[in-house]
Every structure is written in structure tokens, then in C-alpha cells.
Amino acid sequence: MEWIDSLQRAINFIEEHLLEEMTIDDIAKEAQASVFHFQRTFNILTDSTVGEYIRRRRLTLAAQELSNTKNKVIDIAFKYGYETPESFTKAFRRQHGITPREARFNKGMLNSYNRLVIQVSLKGAEPMKYKIVERESFQVVGIKREFSTVNDENLKGIPKLWDQVNKDGTDDLLFSLNNGKIDGVLGVCAATTESKSDLFDYWIATEYAGTTPEGLETLDIPASRWAVFEVHGPMPDAMQRVWKQIFQEWFPSNSYEHAGTPELEVYSDEDPSSEDLYSEIWIPLKQKVN
């Protein structure tokens, strides 16, 4: 359960520094994880980004202070990280549905986001189908875009990128090029060559042995031991459900942890809304250190 403890330490760090400036690097360091993998794990387990959690918690505490003290709205706005009363009021109304002034006089209901405590499900009621695969390094070809985790840019940009490749024929091209052992088109998350920790590369690619086709780029996937999970059902719900199971149930029950190298989502060319759709998640593994 080491990684659960690490994640909880990061959450505790957030709570202890809610009224201070903190960076995602500082938070991920508490979890002893890369920024990208920390944010991805956090999002899978909580259905929230780190930034959303911080905003919600600050506005929850601000609402409590408005209800229980006579402190000025402008002072509370500054205290919880807002540069102007106007920006504070806008964010406050978005979360609570009422203005700070209305909250002060108890004219409406407030939405409280409580401090997170990570709990892991070990029930295993729903079986997970997976296999362990050893593979030498292999090549994928496709397109890549660099995304930032700041302001949830990646969560907005990646779906748009998939829409683009489906419309411009890139998706069909990748399916036609696929000649490797992994059958399908891949979504690949990989560390960027840039030094900034909030950046990562997202690839839409396919396994391909041969000279890189014109207009595409090549990524070498390192040799690894992989956990390959079956995913059954329509997108994106089925994929999200299995990701949750992996982090809530499978990792805590096994002697492996994420190796930190690129992970793969494998998509077929079938109807993404089909109940019979088959997909896969490939996660690189390393043995936990006791």
C-alpha cells in the first residue's frame, strides 16, 4: 500500500498549504512520483484534477468563513488566492450557486467539498481479465502533441486531437499501417523532452515495423514487463471504469508498481458505442521495493 500512503501524504500536504502558493511539482514530490503520473492517478481515483480539488477546498473554507465570521469579503477573497473581489465572486457563484454576500446572510445552500481521504477497494467482486507480457522494445509511428497539465489543458486538448485524427483520415492511415503485435490504434502518454514538469507528449499512433511514413513521427517503446487488461464496453466509460479498477484494486493487491515509462490504450476500429467493443490497457511494470 506504499503508493496509497504516498498519495495521502500529498493530499495532506495540499491541505496544510491551502492558503499558500504551491506548485504541482511540490505536491507530486510528496507522493514521490512524476508530475504526470501523480496527476493521472489522482484524477482516476477522485474524478477530479489537482487544480479542481484545491479550488473547491479553498472555496469551501471561504464559504465557512463567510458564514461564521464578520471578516470582509475582500479580505476573504485575498486570503483564498483571488486577486479581486470580482474574480472571487465569480468562482464562488460557480461552485455554490450563490454570491458571497448571500452566503454571509445564509440565503441559500452551500456546496461543501470535504478533505479527501484515499480509500482503496479490495473487494474484487468484479473480476479483472489481464495477462502479464514480456516484450522487447518496439516502435510506434503516429502524431504527437505536447500538452500542459496547467489549467487542465490536457483534459481539454486530447479529446480535440482525437476528433481531428478521426476527421482528417489519420486514424484510417494508422490502422492501415499497423503491422505489429498490438492490433489497433494507440493512445500513448510519454514524458516530454522538455525540462518543464507540467508538460508531456501525447501520441496517437500504431505499432509499426519499417521506415517512418512521411508526415508521421516515431517513438521507441522500451523493453518492459506489461500488465495487459481487457476492456469491454462502449467508450469512454468502459476505459475509465477499468482504469479505476487498476488503481483501486489491482495495484494494491499485487507486487508491482507503474514503471513510469509510456502506457498504452489500445483502440479497435469498431463502433466506439458498441456494448461488445473490445479494447486494452497496457501498463509497464516494475517490482515493488520492500
PyMOL commands that set and color helices and strands:
alter all, ss='L'
color gray80, all
select helices_A, chain A and resi 2-16+24-30+35-46+50-68+73-79+85-96+100-104+150-168+170-177+237-253
alter helices_A, ss='H'
color red, helices_A
select strands_A, chain A and resi 130-135+138-148+185-191+199-207+217-221+224-232+256-258+263-267+278-287
alter strands_A, ss='S'
color yellow, strands_A
deselect
rebuild
show_as cartoon
